[in-house]
């Protein structure tokens, strides 16, 4: 089991790292932008940041990696949980899906 404390050490001296955000899939054409991931952020914070900072209203979010079609849905019941354990490696990205995409 991954702990937030153990993963926080992987963020480096700034305590943050870039989390790439894509629309529907992890590819250059679908890149919405990036957010700063820190140990304190929850999945709900990320959803709000996608809406407020990237101006995209996500009705669902997933975890994905580049060059892989696999997406792991992150359910709204998990939005109160810390985000870092869901994105433990830099090659893991957030995929935002809008209501129109479903």
C-alpha positions as CSV (number, residue, x, y, z in Angstrom):
1,X,0.0,0.0,0.0
2,X,1.3,3.4,-0.9
3,X,1.4,6.0,1.8
4,X,1.1,9.8,1.1
5,X,4.1,10.4,3.3
6,X,6.3,8.0,1.4
7,X,5.1,9.4,-1.9
8,X,5.6,13.0,-0.8
9,X,9.3,12.4,-0.6
10,X,9.2,11.6,-4.4
11,X,8.0,15.1,-5.1
12,X,11.4,16.7,-4.5
13,X,12.3,19.8,-2.6
14,X,9.4,21.9,-4.0
15,X,6.9,19.4,-2.6
16,X,5.1,19.5,-6.0
17,X,5.3,18.1,-9.5
18,X,3.5,18.6,-12.7
19,X,0.4,16.5,-13.5
20,X,-0.6,16.5,-17.2
21,X,-4.3,16.8,-17.9
22,X,-5.8,15.4,-21.1
23,X,-9.3,15.3,-22.6
24,X,-10.6,11.7,-23.2
25,X,-7.1,10.2,-23.9
26,X,-3.4,10.7,-23.4
27,X,-2.2,12.2,-26.6
28,X,-0.7,15.5,-27.7
29,X,-3.9,16.6,-29.5
30,X,-6.0,16.1,-26.3
31,X,-3.7,18.0,-23.9
32,X,-5.7,20.5,-21.8
33,X,-2.7,21.7,-19.7
34,X,-1.1,20.8,-16.5
35,X,-1.7,21.2,-12.7
36,X,0.7,21.1,-9.7
37,X,0.3,17.9,-7.7
38,X,1.2,18.1,-4.1
39,X,0.7,15.7,-1.1
40,X,-2.2,17.9,0.3
41,X,-4.4,17.9,-2.8
42,X,-7.5,15.6,-2.9
43,X,-9.1,14.3,-6.1
44,X,-11.9,16.8,-5.6
45,X,-9.3,19.6,-5.5
46,X,-8.0,18.3,-8.9
47,X,-11.5,18.3,-10.4
48,X,-12.0,21.9,-9.2
49,X,-8.6,23.0,-10.6
50,X,-9.5,21.4,-14.0
51,X,-12.6,23.5,-14.0
52,X,-11.1,26.8,-12.6
53,X,-7.6,26.8,-14.0
54,X,-8.1,24.9,-17.3
55,X,-11.6,26.0,-17.9
56,X,-12.9,22.5,-18.5
57,X,-16.0,21.1,-16.8
58,X,-15.2,17.4,-16.2
59,X,-18.1,15.1,-15.3
60,X,-15.7,12.2,-14.8
61,X,-12.0,11.7,-14.3
62,X,-9.6,8.8,-15.0
63,X,-6.0,7.9,-14.5
64,X,-4.1,7.0,-17.7
65,X,-0.6,6.8,-19.1
66,X,0.8,7.8,-22.4
67,X,0.9,5.1,-25.1
68,X,-1.7,3.1,-23.3
69,X,-5.4,2.9,-24.0
70,X,-6.1,1.8,-20.4
71,X,-8.0,4.2,-18.2
72,X,-8.7,3.7,-14.5
73,X,-11.9,5.5,-13.5
74,X,-11.8,7.6,-10.4
75,X,-15.2,7.6,-8.8
76,X,-16.8,10.7,-7.1
77,X,-16.9,8.8,-3.9
78,X,-13.1,8.9,-3.9
79,X,-12.9,12.7,-4.4
80,X,-12.2,13.3,-0.7
81,X,-9.1,11.1,-0.8
82,X,-5.6,12.4,-1.3
83,X,-4.7,12.5,-5.0
84,X,-1.0,11.6,-4.8
85,X,-1.5,7.8,-4.3
86,X,-3.6,7.7,-7.5
87,X,-0.7,9.3,-9.5
88,X,2.4,7.9,-7.8
89,X,4.6,8.1,-11.0
90,X,5.2,11.1,-13.3
91,X,4.1,9.1,-16.3
92,X,0.6,8.8,-14.9
93,X,-1.8,11.5,-16.0
94,X,-5.3,12.8,-15.4
95,X,-7.9,12.3,-18.1
96,X,-10.9,14.6,-17.9
97,X,-14.2,13.5,-19.5
98,X,-17.1,15.9,-20.2
99,X,-20.8,15.0,-20.1
100,X,-20.9,15.3,-23.9
101,X,-18.2,12.6,-24.2
102,X,-20.1,10.0,-22.2
